[in-house]
Amino acid sequence: MVKTETCWNFRSLSNVGYGQIMFNRKNCSAHRTSYELKFGKVPSGLVVDHICNNRACVNPDHLEAKTNRDNILRGVGPTARNSRKTKCKNGHELSAYKNPKRKGWRMCKVCNTIRTREWKIRSALKKEMG
């Protein structure tokens, strides 16, 4: 959920677009410093997430402490995009089926069944051909 207030864009940015600040003689992330000044220390195991999706923003009302997993999945990168898919490239539903050999990978059960059948047919033909 994006807040209605405007972003506070920090001007001194790192090469990946995050604000950088010198605070207590240490180089720090400006958004993390902003969060800590308003809300206190970031709980252990959590990261500061921009709910406005603007890396340069230091408005503490646009920042939330989240797990790294939640931060990544809420984003716009390939991992987040793939996690939101509901159908495979052939239009079949991507249900809760998971490949037992590849932990965490979703795959289409229909396409996997077709692929397995085709592989078995090719293998049988190779044996016959010698």
N, C-alpha and C positions, 0 to 999 in steps of 0.2 A: 504494500500500500504506500503510495507516494504522498508525502505531505504537500499541502497547498502553498506553503511559504516558499519563497525563492531560494535557490541555492546560493551559498556563499563560496564563490570560486576563489581558491587560493592561487596566487600568481607564480610562486616558485615551485615548479613541478619536476618530478623525477622523469627519467626517460620513458617510463610507462604511464605517466599521467597523474600520479598521486602527488599531493602537496607534501613538501619537505620543510621542516622547521628545525632550528637549533633551540632546544629546550633543556635547561639544566645542564648545559655544556655537552649535550648529546644530540646527534642528528636523529630526528624522530619523524614519524609520519604525522602530518598535520591533522588528518582526520582522527587518528587515534588520540592525539593530544587533546583535540577539541572534545571528543567523547569523554575522556577522563576528567577534564576540567569541569564538565557539567554533571556527569553521572558517577564519577569515581572510577577506580581501577577496573579494567576489563577482567571479568571472571576467567580463571584459569581454563584453558582448553577452548576458549572462544576467540573469535576475530571480530573486528569492527566492519560491518557491512553498510554500504551506501544504499539505502532503499530508493534513492532517486536515480541510481545507476550513473552517477556523475563522479568520477574518480577525483576530480579537483575540488569537490564540495567539502566544506568543513562545517556546515551548519549542523550543530549537534542534534537538532530535531530530525535530521535526515539520516541519522546513524543509529544502528542497532547492533548489539552483541549477539552473534550467532555462531553456530558450529561452522567449521570450514566447509563441511559437506553441504549444509543448508545455503551457505553463501554461494558456493559454486553452482548448485542446482537452481538457484533463483536468478542466476546470471544469464548471459546471452552467448556463452561459448558453446563449443560442440557437445560437451558433456551435458550441459543443461538442455540444449535443443533436442538431443537424442533421448533424454529422459522424459521429455514431454510428448514424444511420438506415441501414437496409439495404433498405428498400422504399419506393416512392413512395406517395402517398395513395391510389392505386388498387390497391395490393398487388403491383405489379411489382417485380422485383429492381432495385436501384440498383447496377449493376456499375461497371466502370471507365470507362464511357462519359462523355465530357465534351463539353460544347458548345464547339466550336472558336471561336465568336465571343465567348464569355464565359469568359475564363481562370479556372480554379479552380472553376467551377460544375459540380456534378454534376447530371445530369438523367436521367429515365427515357427510354430509347431508344424503348420501345413507345409511351408517351404522346406523345413528341415526333413520332413517325411518324404517329400518328393525328391529332394537331393540324395537321401539315403537309398531310396529305391533305384534311382538312376545309377548310383555308384555300384550297387549290387548287380545290376544288369550289365554294366560295362565290365565288371570283374569277371562275371560268368562268361561273357563273350571272349574276353582275353584268354581264359582257361581253355575254352573250346578251340580257339585259333592256335593255341599252342605256344 
